[in-house]
Amino acid sequence: MRSYVLPLAFSLTSTALAIDPLLGFNSFVEVENRTLDEIYQEALKEGGVNGLKEAFEARFPGMTLDLTVDLSKYHDVNIDRQLATDSLYVDSIILQTLNDYPRWKSQGALLPYKPLGWEKVFSDFKDPDGAFTALFIYSWSNVWNTDYVDIAAAPKEFTDYLKPEFEDKLV
């Protein structure tokens, strides 16, 4: 079954990109006419992460959820700083990449945990000791506009995009 994961992921990504015109991503975009204060008020109405916080706290009364949303490159540095100063206050962290987790495991900074269904996660996407488990898989696929590049000349590998004929033509 493992051999189906990557082709399926590539297929889904390619399909999503192929129907892009149906989704309207390439449609006309109007110039924003709201002030920064108006945009801010609209963002407050949307609630940001408050919806997740409220749902969690409603499901688990007596517990308070504190969320910090930022880029992984800042989260991992903050975790390293907290570990270095013995002031770790994070219970759980989700990063875009797994590169920090083996180091944190070797430092003894991670509490092993195997959640329900852990055995169903492919071994390439989890630590065998339960120190970390991937939550998402991102894939990249070669997609091109057949109006400009025919199939025979289409890039087959990512390095093909470095060819001179594709210079200044990538979006």
C-alpha positions as CSV (number, residue, x, y, z in Angstrom):
1,M,0.0,0.0,0.0
2,R,2.9,2.3,0.7
3,S,3.7,2.7,-3.0
4,Y,0.3,4.4,-3.6
5,V,0.9,7.3,-1.3
6,L,3.2,9.5,-3.4
7,P,1.5,8.9,-6.7
8,L,-1.8,9.6,-5.1
9,A,-0.5,12.8,-3.6
10,F,1.0,13.9,-6.9
11,S,-2.2,13.1,-8.7
12,L,-4.3,15.1,-6.3
13,T,-2.0,18.0,-6.4
14,S,-1.9,17.9,-10.2
15,T,-5.6,17.6,-10.4
16,A,-6.1,20.6,-8.1
17,L,-3.7,22.7,-10.2
18,A,-5.4,21.6,-13.4
19,I,-8.8,22.8,-12.2
20,D,-7.3,26.1,-11.0
21,P,-9.3,28.1,-13.5
22,L,-12.5,26.6,-12.1
23,L,-11.5,27.8,-8.6
24,G,-11.0,31.3,-9.8
25,F,-7.4,31.8,-8.7
26,N,-6.6,33.3,-12.0
27,S,-9.6,35.6,-12.1
28,F,-9.5,39.4,-12.0
29,V,-8.5,40.8,-8.6
30,E,-9.8,44.2,-7.6
31,V,-7.5,46.6,-5.8
32,E,-8.2,46.7,-2.1
33,N,-10.2,49.8,-1.1
34,R,-10.6,49.3,2.6
35,T,-8.4,51.0,5.1
36,L,-6.0,49.1,7.4
37,D,-8.4,49.7,10.3
38,E,-11.3,48.3,8.3
39,I,-9.3,45.2,7.4
40,Y,-8.3,44.8,11.0
41,Q,-12.0,44.9,12.2
42,E,-12.9,42.3,9.6
43,A,-10.1,40.1,10.8
44,L,-11.3,40.4,14.3
45,K,-14.8,39.3,13.2
46,E,-13.3,36.2,11.6
47,G,-11.8,35.3,15.0
48,G,-8.4,34.0,13.8
49,V,-7.4,31.1,16.0
50,N,-10.1,32.0,18.5
51,G,-12.5,29.5,17.0
52,L,-10.1,26.6,17.5
53,K,-9.4,27.8,21.1
54,E,-13.1,28.2,21.9
55,A,-13.9,24.7,20.4
56,F,-11.1,23.1,22.4
57,E,-12.0,24.8,25.7
58,A,-15.7,23.8,25.2
59,R,-14.7,20.2,24.6
60,F,-12.3,20.1,27.5
61,P,-13.7,22.4,30.3
62,G,-11.2,23.5,32.8
63,M,-8.3,23.5,30.3
64,T,-7.0,26.7,28.7
65,L,-5.5,26.5,25.2
66,D,-2.7,28.9,24.4
67,L,-1.8,29.0,20.7
68,T,1.2,30.8,19.1
69,V,1.0,31.1,15.4
70,D,4.2,31.9,13.6
71,L,6.7,30.7,11.0
72,S,8.6,27.4,11.8
73,K,11.9,29.2,11.5
74,Y,10.9,31.3,14.5
75,H,9.2,28.5,16.5
76,D,12.3,26.2,16.4
77,V,14.6,29.0,17.5
78,N,12.3,29.8,20.4
79,I,12.2,26.2,21.4
80,D,16.0,26.0,21.3
81,R,16.2,29.2,23.4
82,Q,13.8,27.7,25.9
83,L,15.7,24.4,26.1
84,A,19.0,26.3,26.5
85,T,17.7,28.3,29.4
86,D,15.7,25.5,31.0
87,S,12.5,27.5,30.5
88,L,10.5,25.3,28.2
89,Y,6.8,26.0,28.4
90,V,5.6,24.4,25.1
91,D,3.5,21.2,25.3
92,S,3.3,20.5,21.6
93,I,4.7,22.0,18.5
94,I,3.8,21.6,14.8
95,L,6.5,22.6,12.3
96,Q,6.5,22.5,8.5
97,T,9.6,20.3,8.5
98,L,10.9,17.4,10.6
99,N,14.6,18.5,10.6
100,D,14.6,19.8,14.2
101,Y,12.9,16.8,15.8
102,P,15.8,14.2,15.6
103,R,18.1,16.7,17.2
104,W,15.6,17.5,20.0
105,K,15.2,13.7,20.4
106,S,18.9,13.2,20.8
107,Q,19.0,16.0,23.4
108,G,16.2,14.2,25.3
109,A,13.9,17.1,24.9
110,L,11.0,15.2,23.4
111,L,8.5,13.1,25.4
112,P,7.7,9.9,23.4
113,Y,4.0,9.6,22.5
114,K,2.2,7.3,20.2
115,P,-1.4,8.5,19.6
116,L,-4.3,6.3,18.7
117,G,-3.8,5.1,15.2
118,W,0.0,5.7,15.3
119,E,0.6,2.2,13.8
120,K,-1.3,3.2,10.7
121,V,1.2,6.1,9.9
122,F,3.8,5.0,7.4
123,S,7.2,4.4,9.1
124,D,8.9,7.0,6.9
125,F,6.7,9.7,8.5
126,K,7.3,9.0,12.2
127,D,10.0,8.3,14.7
128,P,10.0,4.6,15.6
129,D,10.2,5.5,19.3
130,G,7.3,7.9,19.1
131,A,9.4,11.1,19.6
132,F,7.6,12.7,16.6
133,T,5.0,12.0,14.0
134,A,4.3,13.9,10.8
135,L,0.8,15.3,10.4
136,F,0.8,16.4,6.8
137,I,2.6,15.5,3.6
138,Y,3.3,18.2,1.1
139,S,4.1,17.3,-2.5
140,W,5.3,19.2,-5.5
141,S,4.5,18.2,-9.1
142,N,5.6,19.3,-12.5
143,V,2.8,21.3,-14.1
144,W,3.0,23.3,-17.3
145,N,0.8,25.1,-19.7
146,T,0.4,22.9,-22.8
147,D,-0.4,26.1,-24.8
148,Y,3.3,27.1,-24.4
149,V,5.2,23.8,-23.9
150,D,4.3,20.6,-25.6
151,I,4.5,17.3,-23.8
152,A,7.7,16.2,-25.6
153,A,9.6,19.3,-24.4
154,A,8.0,19.4,-20.9
155,P,10.2,19.4,-17.8
156,K,10.3,15.9,-16.3
157,E,12.6,16.6,-13.4
158,F,12.8,19.7,-11.2
159,T,16.3,20.4,-12.6
160,D,14.8,20.7,-16.1
161,Y,13.4,24.0,-15.0
162,L,16.9,25.4,-15.0
163,K,17.2,25.0,-18.8
164,P,17.6,28.2,-20.8
165,E,14.2,27.9,-22.5
166,F,12.4,28.2,-19.2
167,E,14.4,31.3,-18.0
168,D,12.1,34.1,-16.9
169,K,9.0,32.0,-17.7
170,L,8.2,30.4,-14.4
171,V,5.3,31.4,-12.2
